[in-house]
Amino acid sequence: MSQSMLQRRLLDVTERLRRVRAELQVSEEQAHFLQEEADDARLRAIVSETPLAAGEEREARRHAEVLARHRDELLRAVQELEAERDALLDRMSAELAES
């Protein structure tokens, strides 16, 4: 693969990595907030002992779990992009050493 093609791929991966990291940061903040909301809903459900409060707690917990899974997917995407970036850098370095 030509050096310029490797550079373009590296730039693309770096940009995607930047975007996914930004989304991950937002997702982590949201996950923290939703986890706190789920904990508060749990306490309200314990104190009130009503079906409505229990339903609100289940819904809040479900939202927190969904966002936690999304955050985990973003973490995996960051790891994959970092691995791809590192492989491209290694390949570029090896090609430069051959020259």
Protein Blocks (a to p, Z undefined) as FASTA:
>chain_A
ZZklmmmmmmmmmmmmmmmmmmmmmmmmmmmmmmmmmmmmmmmmmmnopaklmmmmmmmm
mmmmmmmmmmmmmmmmmmmmmmmmmmmmmmmmmmmmmZZ
